[in-house]
Amino acid sequence: MGGLLRADDGNVKDINGTTPPLSTYRQANMKGSLLELSGAMEYNFFDYHNRKDKVHFTPYVFVGLAGFFANTQTRSAANPQLDRKESVLSLAIPAGVGIKYAVSTHWNLGVEAGARKTFTDDLDHIDGKSRGQTDLLGNRHDQDWYFYNGISVSYTFYKIVCPDNTKPSKK
């Protein structure tokens, strides 16, 4: 998967619809690109590959492991010491939901949304560490997340045949 990353403190709103004090003070924004290679297990709710049935779609959930490379740049109008452009190579845990349509026996089209829990706090380069007074502008006790919404093309390598429970048992 490939995509663009975007974040802006100006888009952060609290329950009253105003920008929180930290975001107002920091005035940071981040943009960049991301490449991800992942493997995931998914659970399909329907047997959508059965060509005898009229229904060839299914909702599904997935979870897996991903490696990603992100090249991002952070800028701050109020705090130039936050300005930084770097690359990050790390791992993430993808999880999400989607709807899939079987185009053929093995090929599928899908629409999905997923979240990725990373094992780094360097996507936006504001990690609350090692920058003097800017330590207070990040949270050193949490890791970054990124979210994905999109269209997917997937290939089913094999099919697990479920037993037919409608046949009488020999017992």
Steps between C-alpha positions, in 0.01 A plus 500: 500500500615851437351829606540853626514605866353830618450652846439857618460639852250749355261209431499383864182601683385435856142426608415872485618527139808709587866419444662368823777712658787262410398490133457878497847549649673238289341591160666201333407317183643188343490360149674219321472165330478143626564155351374194685546126451264294714365153554163458662249239605140578426165360594236508227144484628353334185619231258522757221719289268235230453409544132169313555370773734359830378686695768863567409586755767579491871582736784830412667738592782878470492809518720864452411859622509650768275833657428495858377727774373385859550671815373346798682560867563373693802480879512388736772420869449537575872788263592764471225699257718230241414578526126642169387508277193592135550419144397372226729515122452292307754230241571126541549197289585224553242137430593178597330175420322385487140265365237633269230355389164618181322574591138620144425606189690815668631477877430309742723418870514446665835440819691665511840591720793777417740715633780870433541655500849869575453798415717651846457422857602696657213243534220449868584844546665332637814571229753558694824868395517844656463423847371530716810196720561302330222482185719171637635346519152475123447394197702790263564264232638305411186568385146369634168205362307404541136170427333416370155184517291501371149426254227684170492572224251581166661576144397376192689775236501285216625155428628417319823202279428246508782321173577141474381283470813186419299600138431379239752765370734595128492491493880 
